[in-house]
Amino acid sequence: ASVQQNWRRLRTELQAFAALRGRNNISLAAFLHEQSIDLEDIYRDGARSGWTNLKRDAGLLTSPIDPNEEYLSRRFGDFQHVDDFDRINTLLKVAESGACYSPHTERERLLLQMLAYQIDAQHHQIGTGEEFAARVQSSPDVRAELGELAGQLLAKCSMPRRPTPGLEDTPICLHASYTAREILTAVGWLRPDRRVPFQAGVLPLHDRKTELLFVTLDKSEGYHDRIAYRDYAISAERFHWQSQNAAGPDTAGGRRYLESPTNGWKFQLFVRSKKADPYRACGPVSLESAEGNRPMTVYWRMTTPLSLRLLQEFSVLREH
């Protein structure tokens, strides 16, 4: 009920703002700034969400409703974590009026595909990034909203443009925020013609001999008691990690870790504080030592030290 009340309050505030400003002179940036509203208030969990949807509800849009409008406006909330220039720049290109955006390089194609699969979150929603861009561009209101949202993200963006060592052929930026969908799309695991469900905490990519390690520090939500991993940063250069419960020195996975100084396998660490957060790309890690069996405790050395902010966030030993 409170979610609906909040939406009604926002709608009333926007109507009052429009009466003051003139209905044709309403921008997302001005509304947020002058009403002291956060982006999260516009893009919230729940059925009603999104800037175009709010303007439509407030009676400020008289244009015909595009079939994709309600869905896309609501789903754009899943871009709020985007904090690197390349993804924001891709949003701005898709939002440009005029010709439909078409990527020219493999990197641009991957960036667009990442955006598409971030919005279309379900496994059955396969399709190309170009098809996604065309859907956005079919609605002038939605396209304008994406441009305004990208502008807000750009204003907050301070992420240096650093490729992730070992993943230089992907658009993944070191220490930037990504959902699992974006990461899996960036490395080619999710493709325009193939979306495979993925739930595990590790993903070995045999074609590139690289294993992705997905770590959630706070395990209090959505886990049953017999899963009791302990993962945390020991220092800016060292990370304490527990393997899946099935991994031991005698298993293929366990041997991959133990023999990694000589077997050619590389490991990429992605860490988030809790389940609702995006992951941070922490870059490659190498084996320092390991102990135990099913699960194994592995001490990883990080190629690139964590920033002070990430170290503070990831170094707390969380109790189950």
ABEGO torsion letter per residue (X at the ends): XAAAAAAAAAAAAAAAAAAAAEAAABBAAAAAAAAGBBAAAABBBEABBEAAAAAAAAGABABBBBAAAAAAAAAAAAAAABABAAAAAAAAAAABBEBBBBBABAAAAAAAAAAAAAABABAABBEBAAAAAAAAAABAAAAAAAAAAAAAAAAABABBBBBBBGAAABABBBGBBBBAAAAAAAAGABBAABBBBBABABBBBAAAGBBBBBBBABAABGBBAABBBBBBBABAABBBBBBBAABBAABAAAAAAAAAAAAGBBBBBBBBABAABBBBBAEBBBBABBBEBOBBBBBBBBABBBBAAAAAAAABBBBX
